[in-house]
Amino acid sequence: MALTGKSVADTYKDLLTVSGETTNQGLETTRKRVFDGEGIGSPMYLGTTSVEFQGPITTTDNLTVDGYITYTGSISGNGSGLTNLPASEWDGTRTGDSSIIGDLSLTGDLTTKALYMRPIGLGAILKVGELNSTNELQLYVDLVTKGASTKGNLNLDDDAVSLNKGSDKLLEAKDDGTIRIKTVSSLPSNPSAGDMVNKDGELFINV
C-alpha cells in the first residue's frame, strides 16, 4: 500500500529498518536484524550477500535453491518430489534426522559411514550397515526397540554368507554348498521337535 498523502506520524510504525546502534549505515556484509518503525524486531536478518530467518518459514509455493542447504535440525516431507538428487556425502557429524516418506531417487553415489532406516510409525531403528576399519561395507541388522535390544550381524563375503551375534558366528553358508552352524559343548535342556544342534562336531536332530 502506498504511503502517498500520509504523514510520518501516521505511518512510521509500518516502515522497516536495519538501523542498529550506529545509524545511517544501511545494509552491510554482516547481517542486521530488521525492525519496524516502533523498534519491534522481526525474525529476519538482512545483509548485502545473505539473509537469515530465526524462526519458522512457511511457503505456499515452490521453493528453489541454487546451492547448498545447511541445517542443524530435521527435514521432513512426503518425498514425492525428491528425484534426480546429486551425489551426497555424510561424515557422521550431522545431529538431526532426515525423514522422507516416499521414493528417493539418486543419480549419483550415496557415501555414508552408517546407514539407518526407521519404519514409519514404529519406534524402531533398522541399521543397514557401516564401514569397518578397512573401509569395507559391512551389512548387518541392528534392531532397537523400546524396552529391549537385540543385535545381529550379516556378513557377505566373496564365497560365504554368515550370521553372527557380536563376534560369535552362528551360521555360515558357503557357495560350495557347505552349511555350518555354531558348535556347542552341551545339548540344550528344552529343545523343540526338529531342532538341530552341532555338539562338538556331531549333528543332533530332536524328534
C-alpha positions in Angstrom: 0.0 0.0 0.0 1.4 3.4 -1.0 2.2 6.0 1.7 1.4 8.9 -0.6 -0.5 11.7 1.2 0.0 10.2 4.7 2.0 11.8 7.5 5.1 10.3 9.1 3.3 10.2 12.4 0.6 8.0 10.9 3.0 5.6 9.1 6.3 5.3 10.9 5.4 2.0 12.6 4.9 0.4 9.2 8.3 1.2 7.9 11.1 -1.4 8.1 14.7 -0.6 9.0 18.0 -2.3 9.7 19.2 0.6 11.9 21.2 -0.5 14.9 23.3 1.3 17.5 25.1 3.2 14.7 22.6 4.9 12.4 22.7 5.7 8.7 24.9 2.7 7.7 22.3 0.8 5.7 22.9 -2.8 4.6 26.4 -4.3 5.2 28.1 -7.6 4.8 27.2 -8.6 8.3 23.5 -9.4 8.6 21.4 -7.0 10.6 18.1 -7.5 12.2 15.0 -6.0 10.6 12.9 -3.8 12.9 9.7 -1.9 12.3 9.5 1.9 12.9 8.5 1.3 16.6 11.6 -0.8 17.2 9.9 -4.2 17.2 12.3 -6.8 16.0 11.5 -9.4 13.3 13.0 -12.9 12.8 14.6 -11.7 9.6 18.3 -10.6 9.4 19.5 -8.9 6.2 23.0 -8.4 4.7 24.4 -7.5 1.4 25.1 -11.1 0.4 22.9 -13.2 2.7 19.6 -13.4 4.6 18.8 -15.3 7.8 15.5 -16.2 9.5 15.4 -17.1 13.2 12.1 -18.8 13.2 9.7 -21.0 11.1 9.5 -20.3 7.4 6.2 -21.1 5.6 5.7 -21.1 1.8 2.6 -22.0 -0.2 4.5 -22.2 -3.5 7.7 -23.9 -4.8 11.0 -23.1 -3.1 14.0 -23.1 -5.5 17.5 -23.1 -4.0 20.6 -22.8 -6.2 23.4 -24.0 -3.9 23.6 -26.0 -0.6 21.2 -26.1 2.3 22.9 -26.3 5.7 20.7 -27.2 8.7 21.1 -28.4 12.3 17.5 -29.7 12.9 15.4 -32.0 10.8 14.0 -32.1 7.3 10.7 -33.8 6.7 8.3 -34.1 3.8 6.3 -36.6 1.6 9.3 -37.2 -0.6 7.2 -37.3 -3.8 9.3 -34.5 -5.5 12.8 -35.7 -4.4 14.2 -37.1 -7.7 17.5 -36.8 -9.5 19.4 -35.8 -6.4 23.2 -35.3 -6.9 25.8 -37.4 -5.1 25.9 -36.6 -1.4 28.3 -37.4 1.4 27.7 -37.7 5.2 30.7 -37.7 7.5 28.6 -38.8 10.6 28.7 -35.4 12.3 25.1 -34.4 11.4 23.0 -34.2 14.5 19.5 -34.2 13.1 17.3 -36.8 11.4 16.1 -36.6 7.8 12.6 -38.0 7.3 11.5 -38.9 3.7 8.1 -40.6 3.1 8.0 -41.9 -0.4 10.6 -42.9 -3.1 14.1 -41.4 -3.1 15.9 -41.4 -6.5 19.7 -40.8 -6.6 21.6 -40.0 -9.8 25.0 -40.3 -8.1 26.6 -42.3 -5.3 25.5 -42.1 -1.7 28.5 -42.2 0.6 27.9 -42.8 4.3 29.7 -44.3 7.3 26.5 -45.7 8.7 23.0 -46.1 7.2 19.9 -46.3 9.3 16.2 -46.9 8.4 13.2 -46.3 10.7 9.9 -47.9 9.8 7.2 -45.2 9.6 5.0 -45.2 12.7 7.2 -47.6 14.6 9.6 -46.9 17.5 12.4 -49.0 15.9 15.6 -48.3 14.1 17.0 -50.6 11.4 20.7 -50.2 10.9 21.6 -51.4 7.5 25.4 -51.3 7.6 28.5 -49.3 8.2 32.2 -49.2 7.1 34.6 -51.3 9.1 38.2 -50.5 10.0 39.4 -51.3 6.5 36.7 -49.2 4.8 34.7 -52.3 3.6 30.9 -52.1 3.8 29.6 -54.5 6.5 25.9 -55.2 6.1 24.0 -56.2 9.2 20.8 -55.7 11.1 20.7 -53.8 14.3 17.0 -53.6 15.6 16.5 -51.4 18.6 13.0 -51.3 20.2 11.6 -49.7 23.3 12.4 -51.8 26.4 14.5 -54.4 24.6 17.5 -54.5 22.3 18.7 -57.4 20.0 21.6 -57.3 17.7 22.8 -59.4 14.8 25.4 -59.1 12.0 25.0 -60.3 8.5 28.4 -60.6 6.7 28.6 -61.0 2.9 31.9 -62.4 1.8 33.1 -63.4 -1.7 32.3 -67.1 -1.1 30.2 -67.2 2.0 27.3 -65.6 3.9 27.4 -65.7 7.7 25.0 -64.7 10.5 26.8 -63.5 13.7 26.0 -62.3 17.1 28.8 -60.0 18.1 32.0 -62.0 17.3 30.2 -65.3 17.7 29.4 -66.9 14.2 26.0 -68.6 14.5 25.5 -69.8 10.9 27.6 -69.8 7.7 26.6 -70.8 4.2 29.3 -71.2 1.5 28.9 -71.2 -2.3 30.2 -74.8 -2.4 27.0 -75.9 -0.7 28.5 -76.2 2.8 26.3 -75.0 5.7 28.0 -74.7 9.1 26.3 -73.9 12.4 27.8 -73.0 15.7 29.5 -75.8 17.7 28.4 -76.1 21.3 29.7 -78.4 24.1 26.3 -79.4 25.5 22.8 -80.0 24.2 20.1 -77.5 25.1 17.9 -78.5 28.0 14.5 -77.9 26.4 14.7 -78.4 22.6 11.7 -78.5 20.3 10.9 -81.1 17.7 13.0 -80.6 14.6 15.8 -78.5 16.4 19.3 -79.2 15.1 22.4 -78.8 17.3 26.1 -79.1 16.4 27.6 -80.6 19.5 31.4 -81.0 19.3 31.2 -81.6 15.5 28.2 -84.1 15.6 24.8 -83.1 14.3 21.9 -83.8 16.6 18.2 -83.6 15.5 15.5 -83.6 18.1 12.4 -85.7 17.3 
